[in-house]
Amino acid sequence: MDDYVITVLSNIGMISFIALSAYLLLLTGEISFGQQAYFGLSAYAAGAATAMFQMPIWAGILVGACAAGIIAMVVGALTLQLSGLYFSVATLAFAEMARLILLIVEIQVEVDGEMVGPEGANGFHGIRWMFERDISLTEFMLLIYGLLALTLISLLLVERSRLGSVLRMLGSDDLLAEMQGLNTVRYRILAVGAAGVIAGVGGALYAHFTTYVEPQFFNVMLGVHALAYGLIGGLGTAFGPLIGVAIDVGFLEAIRFIQGYRMIVFGGLVAILLIFMPRGILDEERVHRLKAVFSRRNHARA
C-alpha cells in the first residue's frame, strides 16, 4: 500500500475511537456534542508526555486516555443532572471552552536544545516519537488498529453483559431503570468516563501520527460527525459507528474528484439513509435478525 492509502486507513482508525465514544453515550440516551474535547485534550496530554517528558508511547497513551476519562467524569457529574437538549448544549459549551483554553495555553520546555510544547494558537509541534524511533506509517497503522480491535472487543463484551443491558435500559426508559433499583446517575457517569477514555485513546494516537496538533481541529464539526457516525452506521452494535466512519471518510475520499460538491453529495446520502433507516444501517432490529440467521446456520451445521 502507498502512503496515501495508509494515511486514509489510519485516519479511519483514529476517528473510529471518537465515533465509538459518542456511540457509547447514545446507548444511554445522551447526545453529546463535546467528545472532540476529550479527543483534543488527550492529544495534548499524550503529546506532552512523550515530547516534553520523554515518556514511552504506551505511557503517553495511558496519560492521555486517563486525563480524558477523569475530566469526562467530572464534567459528567456536573452536567448529568441536566437532560436532553440541555445536556447536549452543556457538552458543546465545555468543548468550546476547552478549545479556547488550548488556544491560549503556552507551556514549553527545552528538549535537546529545542523548545517543545503547546504554543497557544500556533499549536503543538515536535511530537516526533514516530520519527525518533524510525516507526513506519504501516507499523503505526497496525498499532492504531490493534488498539481499536481491543476497544471494539471490550465494547462487544459489555454489550453482551448485564452492564450493556443497563446502559440500553437507561437509553430507553430512565424511570424503569430507577424502578429496578439502579443508580442511574452512577451508571451514566461511568459511561461518560468510559466514553472519555475511548476518545482519549484516539486523540493520543492522532497526536503521534500527525506529529502536530492545533486547537482548531477539535471544533464542533468533529463532534457533530462523531454523532453522525453512530446514527449512520446504526446503534444496534458497536460495529455500526465503524461503518459510519468508513462511509464518511472513505466515501468523501472516493469522490474527491468532484471537489466542492462532495459535502452536498454526502449530505444527500446521509439524509436518504436516515429517512429509510432512522436507527442506522445496523439498527437493533437488523442486528437481531442477523444474529438469528447466524444462529440457525450454526445449528444446521451442528
Salt bridges, closest charged atoms under 4 A:
GLU30 OE2 - ARG188 NH1 3.14
GLU96 OE1 - ARG99 NH2 2.81
GLU114 OE1 - ARG128 NH2 3.31
GLU132 OE1 - ARG133 NH1 3.35
ASP174 OD1 - ARG188 NH2 2.56
ASP248 OD2 - HIS225 ND1 2.80
GLU253 OE2 - ARG256 NH2 2.81
ASP283 OD1 - ARG286 NH1 3.50
GLU284 OE2 - ARG168 NH1 3.52
GLU284 OE2 - ARG279 NH2 2.34
GLU285 OE2 - ARG289 NH1 3.08
